[in-house]
Amino acid sequence: MDYEDEAAKISAEIDRWQSPRFEHTGRQGRRSFEEDTNRYLMEEDTNDRHVSFAPAPATPALSLLKRMDTPAASMNSDPNWTEDDKMEDEDDYVPHDIQSPWVSRSVKDATPIIRRSNPSFQSSHTDYKRYYDASLTYLRDRRRLSERMALQNEKAELLQDAMIIVDENEGSDSQVDQKLIKDETQVELDFLRALNYACWDRSTNAVDDSFRKEGNFWLLLYFLRQQGTTSLLWDDSQSALHSYNNIISSYLESQASFIKRSDKELLDVLYCNGTGCPLVLKRRQRILTWLEKCFEDVLPDDATRPRKTKYIINTKLTREGLPETDKDAEILKNALGLILSGRLADAKSLARNSGIPWRAAVWGGGAPEDGASTGNPRRFLWKRMMWIQAEKLSEQKGGLAEETAISALLSSNLSVALSNASCRTWQHGLYATIRAMLDRTEDDLLHLRNNNRRRMIPYFPVAEHEEVESAYLRSTTEVAGWNETDVIHILKIAPFECMQGTGIIERAIASFIIGRESISQFMSEAMSKVVDDSSLRFLTHLALYLDSFSSSINQTSLDGSTEWKNELLSRYVEHLASREDLWYMIVLYASLLPDTFIFETLPMYLTSIESPQEREVVVRQLRELLPGNDWDSDVLKRVVSIIFEEEDESVDPKNVTPNDLLKMKAVDWLNFDDRHCAEALVAANRLLRQFLLADKTISANTFINDLSLEILDNVSKFVEILEAVEVTAVDQEVKRLRMKQAHSEFIAFKAYFNALNAYNQWNYVKTTSATTTPVGANTFDESRLNSKELEIARREKHRQLISQKRDVSGNVVSAANAAQSALREVLEHPGGWLVTEDEVVLENDADTKRLLELGTLRSNLIPGIVKLCQSVCSSTAEWMAESLDDLTLQLEQKRQTALQILDETSAGLDSAVSPKYWANRGIELLNIVSSEKDKIESVLGPDDLKSIMETTCLLAILEMQY
């Protein structure tokens, strides 16, 4: 084997995957199940508006200085945001083989799915559809990544086997790994962003804010995942928590040694994630950025519009007077919202433009300055004064809560902030505590730097500023040692219930802010307390995302994630199955569950689907989404089997019952994909056996007449192909054997029902055809005719009689020939009708049961076919005898003469209108019955043989009479 060539081929295959979003370069000609799904949805409700739903580009984290000086860029419009910004701090990668429910054969590319959107947002179906679309895209992209990883592993093995060591290629594998890591991160970010947009889009006109909260949760995961899986699944063990404070202290001391840096330069390094900035600080900054984004999203559109101005014709902004009006409350409310959104500069502009510039001056007193010597020497004094002001304002009656809140937030006065009426929500409390932690980090850094300056710079102010700094730092001492666990604990014991965060979304956010152990505890508790559908949907998709880490490139896993996923997905699939409008979503979520669920439980849910359009969608989903080869066929076989096993409450073998119709339609599950044609034929044979064993011949006949013959044609083609190909694999040989058996069995059943139909047609023709043929009475007076005229009249009468006899006899002969030919086709079926002696018995219960059923049917039905064949011969012979006697009597001729007149083309007694002909055909039947080739005698009992012999004797007597 040429390992170098093989490695080159795999490298080319890997390169082919490197296109944007890992799309295949070629489109599949076959319509994808996504298109089928949306086609079904459009047929379901033609009044819906279809729009494209795609996640918008993300935005980078903004530094604190940018938040203070400029409005935050829109989440959808930052032109400087690049893909590389999303990938920072990703964990190192170690190659490994991936095995999980997320890793399987590829899902084919298809035309982008059209999302269904209801502009009124009143349909709960839309909520599920958005989650479904996001999950479908995520699953598809994860599996593409697994295929790329498999190709890369195969290439590495080939190179290792060939002992290829080339210096110039040493960095190639590492580059591919980094590309995979980057692509995997992008896939996860797209999924989280799609869920965020789904919730926010739904919350536009929602009555409550549950959708908005859930959207904020997915946005938090999005922000943390940008920093890497370590930031998302934070280590919150006791040892880790103890080390974080030491790491922060060491980092601050190292930065404080740069005494020549200004305040702004130091904070730039801190908040712009300078070299060596510990992840614990980056993560806290990320959480604060997320909170600011959440507040920004709910800001009114006119939040920055001045409230005490008006526009005149020449567009000059003219100020009104500045009386103390109730507009102060509105200004302060919007200013608080802007500050919570990280837009302090906009809040100050609002105050200045609204005629209260002193407020803008007060709020901006802590801004850093670029002075190389002292920076902003009044920063700590300002923060101390804001602290005192917050205390005083909170004690004043009739004071504005927003103004108090602003003072408390800017000075990190948590006691006032957490008790303020305008901040009395869990999200406000979280913001206040996280901001206080980061502000304390800033203060510690500047204080350490100032102390170093005092020791090293002779003329640096010492006493005055040092006392102010120390006084303020003492007021925030409790915050200095806090971690994320302390933050959540503070909120849990808040005096107001609305700030304790008891809702499922708040608890989920808190768990991810704290870390891994808290996440595990939350999931375990939440799973046991699911109270509504929305909570189940939320937890299911969260568990689905967490479990996907087990198949990630870095293989970062969370203990218990697989168990959570399996339990929640099982419950979610059960919920989807309870709603008919959500049936088409079942397969996607079931495909992520264990094999036992897919093969045992999923088919039970699918049995309720009866619409052909819905079934076609499901069949395509099974083919695309199930991870194993031919799993779709196994699931569909199980669906059909469950329907077949349902007992019929109505025992009426003479009529087709509703349950019979359901069983007939069940075979259609296997008719949508040509690959299932063999299984469709096997299922059809099984149902025919079931009907015939229950004496439901009419149901069986109805089913086989309505069954598409394309199934038989496709199986015939496959059999021919397999016969022409040399098969060495055991599974291929078994497949060929099964197809040949199913094909032969169906042909036998088809021949049987063709015979029954032909017999019934003959019986109808014989019964409705009279053996006597009256000729119309004369309409003239024979007494007035001479002898010659009488002879002419007599000949005309005979001519009419003979013509009518020929027509009626011809119809009976034609029907009898067709019936006898069809019945003999059953008796003379190649190898014997339903004979299984030459078949290889496959070792499973289904095959054993099939062979027993075939033997029973052969014993039950073959004697009847022999009797029907004899009945056709004997009854036709008797009918012909009566008809011939009638003709002989009316023609006043001998039988031989009358027979020759009736059939001029035959040699008299050999004519098909001769009773002797049909008597001989009936006697000849004994040759078929006794033939070892057709193996009929073996299924005939003594009573059957006695009946056959008695009928044969009667035919022999009839034959001698003619």
Residue pairs with C-beta under 8 A, 6 or more apart in sequence:
3 158
3 159
3 161
3 162
3 164
4 162
4 164
6 158
7 155
7 158
7 159
7 162
7 164
10 151
10 152
10 154
10 155
10 158
11 155
13 151
14 148
14 151
14 152
14 155
14 176
16 24
16 25
17 144
17 147
17 148
17 151
18 179
19 25
21 141
22 141
22 144
22 145
22 148
22 183
23 109
24 108
24 109
27 109
27 110
27 111
28 108
28 109
28 110
30 108
31 110
31 620
32 108
32 109
32 110
32 111
32 620
32 624
33 110
33 617
33 620
33 621
33 623
33 624
33 625
34 110
34 111
34 113
34 136
35 110
35 111
35 113
36 616
36 617
36 620
37 113
37 584
37 617
37 621
38 50
38 113
38 114
38 116
39 613
40 584
40 613
40 614
40 617
41 48
41 116
41 129
41 584
42 48
42 50
42 116
43 613
44 581
48 116
48 117
48 118
49 117
49 118
49 119
50 114
50 115
50 116
50 117
51 114
51 115
51 117
52 112
52 114
52 115
53 115
53 117
53 130
53 133
53 194
53 197
53 198
53 201
55 190
55 193
55 194
55 196
55 197
56 75
56 76
56 193
56 197
57 76
57 78
57 81
58 75
58 81
58 86
58 189
58 193
58 222
58 226
59 73
59 74
59 75
59 76
59 78
59 81
60 78
60 80
60 81
60 85
61 223
61 226
61 285
61 286
61 289
62 72
62 73
62 289
62 342
63 268
63 271
63 272
64 267
64 271
64 285
64 342
64 438
65 264
65 267
65 268
65 271
65 368
66 72
67 292
67 342
67 343
67 344
68 342
68 344
68 345
68 367
69 344
69 345
70 343
70 345
71 304
71 343
71 345
71 346
72 292
72 293
72 296
72 341
72 342
72 343
75 293
75 297
83 182
83 186
85 226
86 185
86 186
86 189
86 226
87 181
87 182
87 185
87 186
87 226
88 226
88 227
88 228
88 273
89 227
89 228
89 230
89 231
89 279
89 282
90 181
90 182
90 185
90 228
90 229
91 228
91 229
91 230
91 554
91 556
92 554
93 177
93 178
93 180
93 181
93 553
93 554
94 554
94 555
95 152
95 153
95 156
95 173
95 177
96 555
97 153
98 146
98 149
98 150
98 551
98 553
98 555
99 551
100 547
100 550
100 551
101 547
101 551
101 591
101 592
101 593
101 594
101 627
102 139
102 142
102 143
102 146
102 547
102 548
102 550
102 551
102 592
103 142
103 143
103 146
103 551
103 627
104 143
104 146
104 626
104 627
104 628
105 143
105 627
105 628
105 629
106 143
106 144
106 147
107 139
107 140
107 143
107 144
107 624
107 625
108 624
113 133
113 136
115 129
115 130
115 133
116 126
116 129
117 126
117 201
118 126
120 205
121 202
121 204
121 205
121 206
125 581
125 582
126 202
127 198
127 202
127 534
127 537
128 537
128 576
128 582
128 585
129 585
130 194
130 197
130 198
130 201
130 202
131 195
131 198
131 537
131 541
132 585
132 588
133 194
134 191
134 194
134 195
134 198
134 541
135 191
135 541
135 544
135 588
135 589
136 588
137 190
137 191
137 194
138 187
138 188
138 190
138 191
138 194
138 545
138 548
139 588
139 591
139 592
139 625
141 187
141 190
142 187
142 548
142 551
145 180
145 183
145 184
145 187
145 553
146 551
148 180
148 183
149 180
149 553
152 173
152 176
152 177
152 180
156 173
177 553
180 553
181 553
181 554
184 552
184 553
185 225
185 226
185 228
188 225
188 545
188 548
189 222
189 225
189 226
191 545
192 218
192 219
192 221
192 222
192 225
192 545
193 218
193 222
195 215
195 218
195 541
196 215
196 216
196 218
196 219
196 222
197 215
198 215
199 211
199 212
199 214
199 215
199 218
200 211
200 212
200 215
200 297
202 211
203 209
203 210
203 211
203 212
203 215
206 212
210 505
210 534
212 297
212 298
213 503
213 505
213 506
214 505
214 534
214 538
216 290
216 294
216 427
216 505
216 509
217 505
217 508
217 509
217 512
219 290
219 293
219 294
220 287
220 290
220 509
220 512
220 513
221 232
221 512
221 545
223 286
223 287
223 289
223 290
223 293
224 231
224 232
224 283
224 286
224 287
224 290
224 512
225 231
225 232
226 286
227 279
227 282
227 283
227 286
229 549
229 552
229 554
229 556
230 279
230 556
231 279
231 282
231 283
231 286
232 512
233 515
233 516
233 519
233 549
233 556
233 558
234 283
234 484
234 512
234 514
234 515
234 516
235 515
235 516
236 484
236 485
236 514
236 515
236 516
236 517
236 518
237 515
237 517
240 515
241 483
241 485
244 278
244 280
244 483
245 481
245 483
247 278
247 280
248 278
248 280
248 281
248 441
251 276
251 277
251 278
251 281
252 441
252 444
252 445
252 448
253 448
254 276
255 266
255 269
255 270
255 274
255 445
255 449
256 445
256 448
256 449
256 451
256 452
257 452
258 266
258 449
259 449
259 452
259 453
259 456
259 457
260 372
261 269
261 449
262 368
262 369
262 370
262 371
262 372
262 375
263 368
263 369
263 370
263 371
263 375
263 376
263 379
263 446
264 368
264 369
264 370
264 375
265 370
266 445
266 446
266 449
267 368
267 442
267 445
268 274
269 277
270 277
270 281
270 441
270 442
270 445
271 285
273 282
273 285
281 441
284 434
284 437
284 438
284 441
284 484
285 438
287 434
287 513
288 342
288 431
288 434
288 435
288 438
289 342
291 340
291 427
291 430
291 431
291 434
292 340
292 341
292 342
292 431
293 341
294 427
295 337
295 340
295 341
295 427
295 431
296 341
296 342
296 343
298 337
299 334
299 337
299 338
299 341
300 334
300 337
303 334
303 337
303 338
303 346
303 350
304 334
304 338
304 346
304 349
304 350
306 317
306 350
306 353
306 354
306 355
307 327
307 330
307 331
307 354
308 319
308 320
308 322
308 325
308 327
308 331
308 354
308 355
309 317
309 318
309 319
309 320
309 353
309 354
309 355
310 318
310 320
311 317
312 318
317 353
319 355
320 355
322 355
322 356
327 354
328 356
328 400
329 400
329 402
331 350
331 351
331 354
331 356
332 400
332 402
332 403
332 406
333 402
333 422
334 347
334 350
335 347
335 350
335 351
335 359
335 363
335 402
335 406
336 347
336 402
336 405
336 406
336 422
338 344
338 346
338 347
338 350
339 347
339 363
339 406
339 409
339 410
340 409
340 428
340 431
344 363
344 364
347 360
347 363
348 360
348 363
348 364
349 360
351 357
351 359
351 360
351 363
352 360
359 403
362 386
363 406
363 410
365 378
365 379
365 382
365 385
365 386
366 376
366 379
366 382
366 383
366 386
366 410
367 376
368 375
368 376
368 379
369 375
369 376
373 457
373 460
374 460
374 461
374 465
375 446
377 461
377 465
379 446
380 443
380 447
380 465
380 468
380 469
380 471
380 472
380 473
381 468
381 472
383 410
383 411
383 412
383 443
383 472
384 411
384 468
384 471
384 472
384 475
386 407
386 410
386 411
386 413
387 407
387 411
387 412
387 413
387 472
387 475
389 407
389 411
390 404
390 407
390 408
390 411
390 413
390 416
390 417
391 413
391 416
393 399
393 400
393 403
393 404
393 407
394 404
394 408
394 416
394 419
394 420
401 420
401 421
401 422
402 422
404 416
404 420
404 422
405 417
405 420
405 422
405 423
407 413
407 416
408 414
408 416
408 417
408 420
408 432
409 417
409 423
409 431
409 432
409 435
412 435
412 436
412 439
412 440
412 476
412 479
413 475
414 432
414 433
414 436
414 479
414 490
417 423
417 428
417 429
417 432
417 436
418 429
418 432
418 433
418 490
418 494
418 499
419 495
419 496
422 428
423 429
423 432
424 496
424 498
424 499
425 498
425 499
426 491
426 498
426 499
426 500
426 501
426 503
426 506
428 499
429 490
429 491
429 494
429 499
430 487
430 491
430 501
430 509
430 513
433 482
433 487
433 490
433 491
434 487
436 476
436 479
437 479
437 482
437 487
439 476
440 476
440 479
440 480
443 469
443 472
443 473
443 476
444 473
444 480
447 469
447 473
450 460
450 465
450 466
450 469
451 466
453 460
454 460
454 462
454 466
473 480
484 513
484 514
484 515
485 514
485 518
487 513
488 501
488 510
488 513
488 514
488 518
491 499
491 500
491 501
491 510
492 500
492 501
493 500
494 500
501 507
501 509
501 510
504 526
504 535
504 538
504 539
505 538
507 522
507 525
507 526
508 522
508 526
508 538
508 542
510 518
510 522
511 518
511 519
511 521
511 522
511 523
512 518
512 519
516 558
519 546
519 558
520 558
520 559
520 560
523 539
523 542
523 543
523 546
523 560
523 564
524 560
524 564
526 535
526 539
527 539
527 564
527 567
527 568
530 536
530 539
530 571
533 575
536 568
536 571
536 572
536 575
537 572
539 568
540 568
540 569
540 571
540 572
540 589
543 561
543 564
543 565
543 568
543 569
544 565
544 568
544 569
544 589
544 592
546 558
546 561
546 564
546 565
547 561
547 562
547 564
547 565
547 592
549 555
549 556
549 557
549 558
549 561
550 557
550 561
550 562
565 592
566 593
566 594
566 597
569 589
569 590
569 592
569 593
570 593
570 597
570 601
572 589
573 586
573 589
573 590
573 593
573 601
573 602
573 605
574 605
576 582
576 583
576 585
576 586
576 589
577 583
577 586
577 605
577 608
583 605
583 608
583 609
583 614
583 618
584 614
584 617
584 618
584 621
586 602
586 605
586 606
586 618
587 602
587 618
587 621
587 622
587 625
587 626
588 621
588 625
590 597
590 598
590 601
590 602
590 605
591 598
591 625
591 626
591 627
593 602
595 628
598 626
598 631
598 635
599 631
599 634
599 635
599 638
600 638
602 635
603 635
603 636
603 638
603 639
603 641
603 642
604 642
606 618
606 635
606 639
606 669
607 639
607 642
607 643
609 615
609 618
610 662
610 665
612 668
615 668
615 669
615 672
616 672
619 632
619 636
619 669
619 672
619 673
620 672
620 673
622 631
622 632
622 635
622 636
623 632
623 673
626 632
626 635
632 673
633 675
633 676
633 679
636 669
636 670
636 676
636 679
637 670
637 679
637 683
639 666
639 669
640 666
640 667
640 669
640 670
640 683
643 662
643 663
643 666
644 663
644 666
644 683
644 686
644 687
644 690
646 659
646 662
646 663
647 659
648 657
648 659
648 660
649 659
650 657
650 658
650 659
653 694
653 695
653 696
653 697
653 698
653 699
654 698
655 698
656 698
656 699
656 702
657 699
660 691
660 696
660 699
660 703
663 687
663 690
664 687
664 699
664 702
664 703
664 706
666 683
666 687
667 680
667 683
667 684
667 687
667 707
670 676
670 677
670 679
670 680
670 683
671 677
671 680
671 708
671 710
671 711
674 714
677 710
677 711
677 714
677 715
677 718
678 715
678 718
678 735
678 738
678 739
678 742
680 711
681 711
681 712
681 715
681 739
681 742
681 743
681 746
682 738
682 742
684 703
684 704
684 707
684 711
684 746
685 742
685 745
685 746
685 749
686 850
687 700
687 703
688 700
688 703
688 704
688 749
689 850
689 853
689 854
689 857
691 697
691 699
691 700
691 703
692 700
692 857
692 860
692 861
693 853
693 856
693 857
697 756
700 753
701 753
701 756
701 757
704 749
704 750
704 753
705 753
712 743
712 746
712 747
712 750
715 739
715 742
715 743
715 746
716 743
718 739
719 736
719 739
719 740
719 743
722 732
722 735
722 736
722 739
723 736
727 733
727 736
734 842
737 839
737 840
737 842
738 842
741 839
744 831
745 834
745 854
748 826
748 829
748 833
748 834
751 822
751 825
751 826
751 829
751 833
752 826
752 833
752 861
752 865
754 822
754 825
755 819
755 822
755 823
755 825
755 826
755 865
755 868
757 822
758 815
758 818
758 819
758 821
758 822
758 823
759 819
759 822
759 823
759 868
759 872
761 815
761 818
761 819
762 812
762 815
762 816
762 818
762 819
762 872
762 876
764 815
765 811
765 812
765 814
765 815
766 812
766 815
766 816
766 875
766 876
766 879
769 808
769 811
769 812
769 879
770 808
771 879
771 882
771 883
771 886
772 882
772 883
772 886
773 801
773 804
773 805
773 808
773 883
773 886
773 887
773 890
775 797
775 800
775 801
775 804
775 890
776 800
778 793
778 797
780 793
782 790
782 793
785 793
798 890
798 891
801 887
801 890
801 891
802 887
802 891
802 901
802 902
805 883
805 887
805 902
806 902
806 903
808 883
809 880
809 883
809 902
809 913
810 913
812 876
812 879
812 880
813 876
813 912
813 913
816 872
816 876
816 918
817 912
819 868
819 872
820 869
820 872
820 873
820 921
823 865
823 868
823 869
823 872
824 869
824 928
826 833
826 862
826 865
827 833
827 862
827 865
827 866
827 869
827 928
827 929
827 934
827 936
828 928
828 934
829 835
829 934
831 838
832 933
832 934
832 935
832 936
833 858
833 862
833 865
833 934
834 854
834 855
834 857
834 858
835 858
835 935
836 851
836 854
836 855
839 851
841 847
841 848
841 851
858 939
859 939
862 936
862 939
862 940
863 939
863 940
863 941
863 944
866 925
866 929
866 936
866 940
866 944
866 948
867 944
867 947
867 948
867 951
869 922
869 925
870 922
870 925
870 948
870 951
870 952
870 955
871 951
873 918
873 919
873 921
873 922
873 925
873 955
874 918
874 919
874 922
874 951
874 954
874 955
874 958
876 918
877 915
877 916
877 917
877 918
877 919
877 922
877 955
877 958
878 915
878 958
880 913
880 914
880 915
880 917
880 918
881 915
881 958
881 961
881 962
883 913
884 895
884 898
884 899
884 902
884 913
884 914
884 915
885 895
887 898
887 901
887 902
888 894
888 895
888 898
891 897
891 898
891 901
893 901
895 962
896 908
896 909
899 908
899 909
899 911
899 913
899 914
900 908
902 911
902 913
903 911
903 912
903 913
903 914
905 911
906 912
906 913
906 914
908 914
909 916
909 917
909 962
910 917
911 917
912 918
914 962
915 958
915 959
915 961
915 962
916 958
916 959
916 962
919 955
919 956
919 958
919 959
919 962
920 959
922 951
922 952
922 955
923 952
923 955
923 956
923 959
925 948
925 952
926 948
926 952
928 934
928 936
929 936
929 937
929 940
929 948
930 937
937 945
940 948
